[in-house]
Amino acid sequence: MKLSIPVVETIQKRHSVRTYENKSLLPQDREALLICMKELDNPFGVPVHTYIIDKELRSDGEKLGTYGIIKGASTFLGVSIPDTKLAPLAAGYEFENLILLATHMGLGTVWLGATFSRDSFASAMKIPKDELFPAISPVGYPAAKRRLIENLTRSAMKASSRKEWKELFYQADFRTPLTKDMAGAYAQPLEMVRLAPSAKNTQPWRVRKTENAYHFYANYKSGLSKEEKTIKQVDIGIALSHFHQTALELGLTGAFEQMALEDENLPDNIHYMISWRFTE
Ligand SMILES: Cc1cc2nc3c(=O)[nH]c(=O)nc-3n(C[C@H](O)[C@H](O)[C@H](O)COP(=O)(O)O)c2cc1C
């Protein structure tokens, strides 16, 4: 379902917030988030669960459970999924939609897949024992000024920059870059993929265009742990949210589908995820 917000504008506005004003979420903002959470869905048919909890702030405003990375926020969102094949894509898709909705409300967020105490948040959010719990995000009012640690984190990951088109988007095989001209109406959905956030800003998405479809792949070294692979797939789900929501905003039509592409001779480290078969 199309989010009822200006998608391209919101994607361009979003950035991670790790320093918040020291104040609780207003009841009307919390209520609006709850309504958004109830309406979330995904095009992969996976039941995704989202959570919202309030945690006490310590007197110095430091948040327990986020290793000093987050300051000031006292409300947190979370996401859990069953341990099934397309579930990490669906988690990325739905939770990013929630992040975009919060961004549109003027709230700050940041995906946290690693720098939080998973056990304490899992018990506070009552995550079912048999579900995967890939990420949380604080949600609150961005502080006027970032802290030093946040600036250092951002510069270490070059958080404000992204790879160029020619490194991400291809046509036919993985040797010929796809230009914006060749992408035509899909230039904007792909540009929104390019701007997506990813764990450590690694931007693992690669997209290949064929006659009637855009095929999405994840770029990661073989031999990752299951948790690491799950996060890469969540990153692709985030990219799929940006791609799909932008396509819907532009009135482009199509559907996601897992295609049998076994004859493909894929480059090393390129793993097939899903395709968008377009109808115009
Ligand atoms: C799945 C995922 C997991 C992330 N995990 C963390 C984390 O554990 N700690 C953190 O400080 N930032 C985390 N981030 C935030 C990224 O570092 C950030 O999105 C990226 O550097 C791009 O910056 P931007 O969001 O401001 O565009 C994560 C992002 C994603 C998408």
The ligand as a Gaussian input file, in Angstrom:
#p B3LYP/6-31G(d) Opt

LIG

0 1
 C       19.927000      -2.263000       9.134000
 C       20.705000      -1.100000       9.731000
 C       21.406000      -1.263000      10.915000
 C       22.086000      -0.174000      11.497000
 N       22.721000      -0.365000      12.702000
 C       23.314000       0.701000      13.312000
 C       23.884000       0.550000      14.609000
 O       23.887000      -0.553000      15.186000
 N       24.425000       1.648000      15.199000
 C       24.442000       2.880000      14.597000
 O       24.940000       3.843000      15.203000
 N       23.907000       3.062000      13.358000
 C       23.331000       2.011000      12.707000
 N       22.741000       2.182000      11.468000
 C       22.684000       3.524000      10.844000
 C       23.628000       3.656000       9.647000
 O       24.963000       3.764000      10.089000
 C       23.230000       4.881000       8.797000
 O       21.941000       4.684000       8.295000
 C       24.188000       5.125000       7.644000
 O       25.474000       5.466000       8.122000
 C       23.705000       6.243000       6.690000
 O       23.486000       7.448000       7.387000
 P       22.066000       8.169000       7.322000
 O       21.072000       7.226000       7.928000
 O       22.231000       9.444000       8.123000
 O       21.760000       8.426000       5.868000
 C       22.097000       1.100000      10.851000
 C       21.383000       1.251000       9.640000
 C       20.692000       0.180000       9.085000
 C       19.926000       0.395000       7.819000

